[in-house]
Amino acid sequence: MTEMLIGTKTTFAEYNDMEEKNQFIELIEGEIVVAPPPNDSHQETSGETYFVLRTLVKTGTFRYAPTGVYLDDETFVEPDIFWVSDDNLRCALEPNRRYWIGAPDLVIEILSPSTSYHDRRSKYLAYQQHGVREYWLMDVAAQTVEVYQLIDGKFARLNIFKHGEEFASITLGVAIDVAALFGTP
């Protein structure tokens, strides 16, 4: 295993050969990006969202960080939550069962000061380019969910939904209660 310097251009092979660490480490646009551990509000929201979605959607596969997703040789991410439908032939668990290869159908990122830039820019563009069908950006402080759907190869923002509102997830085929995702019905 090798140690990579943050900020140097890196390939997936070099990234994959790094020593395991107890940190969130992603490869974004060929650069190693290290995020500090999430705070308790982030973890609570992640857990509530995962529980609500697993309760509502009985098909496909849900996963949560730190499960990785290989998109290309310069992009290996650990979405907060992602879902792969049963009929998605573009995303599958790699043979050693360490990470997924290809674009999930739904990706959810929970915004934090240290990750917001990449979630809104680099990862947004990577998810769009690789064909993620639906992308949610969750803001814990504001208790909002910003929902994007892939239409003709580009993300279109449906809206920003707040506490007390519902939205229809076309990808999951269910109505989503925003308050429930944040554990505050």
Phi, psi and omega in degrees: 000141180246162177255127180256146176275134178296136179094351177269148177295135187219147173264167177298321180301317178293317178300314183294338181270359180292155174296144176292140180227160177267056181216160172275112181235122180239162174248110184235120183053038176079007179243142176287128178236123180250127178252144175293161179302145180292153178278176186296322179298319177299312181295320178298316179295318178300313180296315179297315181297313179301314181298313181299313182293319178296329178288321183280324188245116185262359180247169177073190184230123173262142174221160180222159182303139018259038175288127185269158177228119176273120177257320175195183186295346178246004186220109174228113187241163176234081181300152177300315177213142171216161181225135177242121180290160180296335182259010178281108180268357182265352183226123183212157176290133180289159189307325179275002176062031180266331182200172179258150178243124177106175186276123171294167177283321181231135173233135178237126174243133177262117187291141171217161182305325184279344183244347188304317181302308181291322179299322183273341185240281187298311182289322175307309181294321179294316179297319178297311182299323185268359171092026171298127187284330182214139183226127178245137172245116183257130178251109185295315183297316181274348186052055178234158175232120177264121188247128177240143173236144179279118179231119182052043175081003180231144175286132173244127180284122177287312180175176168250120184255139184245173178311132181094354179250163173237157172218157179266122173271108179297320183295315180277339180074029180220161172273139183245125175270114185301316181302321181297325180297329180265004178071026181227064182294000000 
